[in-house]
Amino acid sequence: MASEKPVALVTAPFRGPGLERLQEVADVVLDPWIDHTPLRLLDDRALADRAREVGATVVVSEADQCSGAVLDLPLVAIGSARGDPTNVDVAGATARRIPVLHAPGRNADGVAELTLALLLAVTRHLLAADADVRTGEVFRDGTIPYQRHRGWQLAGRTAGLVGLGAVGRATRWRLEGIGLEVIAHDPYADDAHHELDDLLAAADVVSMHAAVTPETVGLMDADRFGRMRQGAIYLNTARAGLHDLDALTAALATGHLGGAGIDHFDSEVLPEGHPLAAMANVVLTPHIGGATYDTEANHSRLLADDLVRLLAGDRPVHCVNPEVFE
């Protein structure tokens, strides 16, 4: 006999209790994009074809495009396994009365941990020290590592967070835990008390955690890098759109900034031969802040809980277009 459960096509990575809970209320077709080599990302037509093939009335996606042809399907809901559902045409879904669920804060701990890792890697010269050991250059040029890799400890210094959402808050308590005083700028958070320029002047470490909006694009320009303290560390585990890369590079090249840790670049790639790649006081990672299995478990739980509510006739908690219920 045919199942009475709806069919959920899940092209996002899904795991843990969230997957088990979704399987209780839906027949789950699990086909995560991340398991495909070479990389497979579906446009709206390909995703719609796959949904029709399996008879899905629920689509859960992280990277595949939920727009166009997907919105022409008789969908009960779309789940975006992201904090900001940028892979979904929310306006189009709303026009068709399709609820769009999302997973705010799913990667907050993962990104906060990478922020701390970048800070330690920059200030304690970890990559250079690791290279010394691997290449047998521990006693290079008649020196010892203690001479080459000294740095200031972080305890007792000040960190300034630009943006105090889920990631900023997860970063704050971690930095406080290793002894930094933490201040914050965020015009939308009541407990962020510093104006941006005052924060830049006071902080030994500036860490970016804001969303990219018309207000924040290019927020850190040459003038603002110039307002940072001499020798300060700049971290960005959010988005490259928050800073002017040329201005950052210049501030590092002149020695005004003491170092930087960056996890995101425009179009996901630092141009080949870029000066940052040759700077020993810069640590670069390829947008891996949220790349943890726990991030996947978190968005699985958040989306499954809301899909269970929705299928039971209740309002989901994390819905970006609640007007569809009115």
C-alpha positions in Angstrom: 0.0 0.0 0.0 1.2 3.5 -0.7 2.4 5.5 2.3 0.1 8.2 3.6 3.1 10.3 4.5 4.2 13.2 2.3 7.4 12.7 0.4 10.3 15.0 1.4 13.1 15.4 -1.1 16.2 16.5 0.9 19.2 17.6 -1.1 20.8 19.2 1.9 23.1 17.1 4.2 20.7 15.8 7.0 21.8 13.8 10.0 21.2 13.0 13.6 17.9 13.3 15.6 16.6 15.8 13.0 16.7 13.2 10.2 15.1 10.6 12.4 12.3 12.9 13.4 11.6 13.9 9.8 11.5 10.2 8.8 8.7 9.7 11.4 6.4 12.1 9.5 7.6 11.9 5.9 9.0 9.5 3.4 12.5 11.0 3.0 14.4 10.8 -0.2 17.9 11.9 1.0 20.3 12.9 -1.8 22.7 15.5 -0.3 24.6 17.7 -2.8 27.7 17.4 -0.6 28.0 13.7 -1.2 28.5 14.1 -5.0 31.9 14.1 -6.7 32.3 16.0 -8.9 30.2 18.7 -7.3 26.6 18.6 -8.2 24.4 21.7 -7.8 20.8 21.7 -9.2 19.2 24.6 -10.9 15.5 25.2 -10.5 14.5 23.0 -13.5 16.7 20.1 -12.5 15.5 20.3 -8.9 11.9 20.4 -10.0 12.4 17.4 -12.2 13.9 15.4 -9.3 11.0 16.4 -7.0 8.4 15.3 -9.6 10.3 12.0 -10.1 9.9 11.1 -6.4 6.5 12.8 -5.9 7.8 15.3 -3.3 5.6 17.9 -1.8 8.4 19.1 0.6 11.8 20.2 -0.7 14.7 20.8 1.7 17.8 22.3 0.1 21.0 24.0 1.1 22.7 24.9 -2.1 20.3 23.9 -4.9 18.0 26.6 -6.3 14.4 26.8 -5.1 13.0 29.2 -7.6 11.3 29.2 -11.0 10.1 25.7 -11.9 10.4 24.5 -8.3 7.7 27.0 -7.2 5.3 25.7 -9.8 5.2 22.4 -7.9 2.3 21.7 -5.4 4.6 22.1 -2.4 3.6 22.1 1.2 6.8 23.7 2.3 10.4 24.6 1.3 13.1 24.1 3.8 16.4 26.1 3.4 19.2 24.6 5.4 20.7 28.0 5.9 20.4 30.9 8.3 19.7 33.3 5.4 17.7 31.4 2.7 19.6 32.9 -0.2 19.0 29.8 -2.3 15.2 30.4 -2.3 13.1 32.9 -4.2 11.2 33.9 -1.0 9.0 36.5 -2.8 8.0 33.9 -5.4 7.3 31.3 -2.8 5.2 33.8 -0.8 3.2 34.7 -3.9 2.3 31.0 -4.2 1.6 30.6 -0.5 4.5 28.3 0.1 6.1 28.6 3.6 9.9 28.9 3.5 11.6 27.5 6.6 15.2 28.2 7.5 17.8 27.4 10.2 19.0 30.6 12.0 22.2 30.1 14.1 22.9 26.6 12.7 26.6 27.3 12.2 27.2 29.8 15.0 29.4 27.6 17.2 31.4 26.3 14.2 32.1 29.8 12.8 33.0 31.1 16.3 35.4 28.3 16.8 37.1 29.1 13.5 37.3 32.7 14.5 39.2 31.7 17.6 41.4 29.3 15.7 42.4 32.1 13.2 43.1 34.5 16.0 45.4 32.0 17.7 47.1 31.0 14.4 47.8 34.6 13.6 49.0 35.8 17.0 51.1 32.7 17.8 52.6 32.3 14.3 51.3 28.7 14.2 51.7 28.2 10.4 55.2 29.4 10.3 56.2 27.4 13.4 54.6 24.3 11.9 56.5 24.9 8.6 59.8 25.1 10.6 59.2 21.7 12.1 58.1 20.1 8.8 61.1 21.4 6.8 63.7 20.8 9.5 64.3 24.5 9.9 63.9 24.7 13.6 67.3 26.4 14.1 67.2 28.5 10.9 70.0 31.1 10.4 71.5 30.5 13.8 68.3 31.3 15.7 65.9 29.3 17.8 62.1 29.3 17.5 61.6 31.2 20.7 63.3 34.2 19.0 61.3 34.1 15.8 57.9 33.2 17.0 57.3 35.4 20.0 53.9 37.1 20.3 51.7 39.0 22.7 49.3 36.9 24.7 45.6 37.6 24.2 44.6 37.6 27.9 44.1 41.2 29.1 43.5 42.6 25.6 40.4 44.0 24.0 38.4 42.4 21.2 35.8 44.3 19.2 33.0 42.5 17.5 31.2 44.1 14.6 27.8 42.4 14.6 26.3 40.7 17.6 24.0 38.1 16.1 24.2 34.4 16.8 27.8 34.1 15.6 28.9 37.2 17.4 27.4 36.0 20.6 29.0 32.6 20.3 32.3 34.3 19.6 32.0 36.7 22.6 31.9 34.1 25.3 34.8 32.2 23.8 37.0 35.3 23.7 36.0 36.2 27.2 36.9 32.6 28.2 40.5 33.1 27.2 40.7 36.4 29.0 39.9 39.2 26.5 37.6 42.1 27.3 34.9 42.1 24.6 33.1 45.1 23.2 30.6 45.2 20.4 29.1 47.4 17.7 25.6 46.5 16.4 22.9 49.1 15.9 20.3 46.3 16.2 21.5 44.8 19.5 20.7 46.5 22.8 23.8 45.1 24.5 26.2 46.4 21.9 27.2 49.7 23.3 30.0 51.0 21.1 29.9 53.2 18.0 32.0 51.6 15.3 34.8 54.2 15.2 35.1 54.1 19.0 35.4 50.3 18.8 38.1 50.5 16.2 40.1 52.8 18.3 39.8 50.7 21.4 40.2 47.1 20.1 43.4 45.1 19.8 41.4 42.6 17.7 38.5 43.5 15.4 36.3 40.6 14.3 33.5 40.9 11.7 30.2 39.1 12.3 27.7 41.4 10.5 25.5 40.4 7.6 26.2 42.0 4.2 23.5 44.6 3.6 23.4 47.9 1.8 24.4 49.5 5.1 27.5 47.2 5.6 28.9 46.6 2.1 32.5 47.9 2.2 32.1 48.9 5.8 35.8 48.4 6.5 37.4 50.8 4.0 40.8 52.5 4.0 39.6 55.2 6.5 38.3 52.6 8.9 41.4 50.4 8.7 43.3 53.5 9.5 41.3 54.1 12.6 42.3 50.7 14.0 45.0 50.5 16.6 48.6 50.2 15.4 49.4 46.4 15.3 45.8 45.3 15.7 44.5 42.0 14.3 41.6 41.9 11.8 39.4 38.9 11.5 36.6 38.2 9.0 34.8 34.9 9.2 31.6 36.5 7.8 31.7 37.7 4.2 34.3 39.5 2.0 31.7 42.1 1.1 32.2 43.7 4.5 35.7 45.0 3.7 37.7 46.6 0.9 40.3 44.0 0.1 42.7 46.4 -1.4 42.5 48.7 1.7 43.0 45.7 4.0 46.1 44.6 2.0 47.6 48.1 2.1 47.0 48.3 5.9 48.9 45.0 6.3 51.6 45.9 3.9 52.5 49.2 5.7 52.6 47.4 9.0 49.7 49.4 10.4 47.8 46.2 11.1 49.7 43.4 12.9 47.9 40.5 11.1 44.7 39.1 9.7 42.6 36.0 9.5 40.2 35.7 6.6 37.7 32.9 5.8 35.9 34.3 2.7 36.7 35.9 -0.6 34.6 37.4 -3.4 33.6 34.5 -5.7 35.0 32.2 -3.0 38.6 32.5 -4.4 41.6 34.8 -3.6 43.0 35.8 -7.0 46.2 33.9 -7.9 49.3 35.8 -6.9 47.4 38.1 -4.5 49.8 39.9 -2.1 47.9 38.5 1.0 49.1 35.0 0.0 52.7 36.0 0.6 52.2 37.6 4.0 53.5 35.6 6.9 51.2 37.4 9.4 48.0 36.5 7.5 46.1 33.2 7.8 43.7 32.4 4.9 41.0 29.7 4.9 38.5 28.8 2.1 35.1 29.5 3.7 35.0 26.6 6.1 33.7 28.4 9.2 30.5 26.3 9.2 32.0 23.2 7.8 31.2 20.9 10.7 28.9 17.9 11.1 27.3 19.7 14.0 26.1 22.4 11.6 24.4 19.8 9.6 22.8 18.2 12.7 21.7 21.6 13.9 19.9 22.6 10.7 18.4 19.1 10.5 16.9 19.5 13.9 15.6 23.0 13.3 14.0 22.2 10.0 12.6 18.8 11.1 11.0 20.4 14.2 9.3 23.0 12.1 8.2 20.5 9.4 6.6 18.4 12.1 4.8 21.4 13.4 3.6 22.4 9.9 2.4 18.9 9.0 0.5 18.8 12.3 -1.3 22.0 11.4 0.7 24.3 13.7 2.8 27.4 12.9 6.5 26.8 12.3 8.9 28.8 14.5 11.5 29.6 11.9 9.6 30.8 8.8 10.8 33.7 6.8 7.4 34.4 5.2 4.8 33.9 8.0 2.3 36.0 6.0 1.4 32.9 4.0 -0.5 31.7 7.0 -2.7 34.8 7.3 
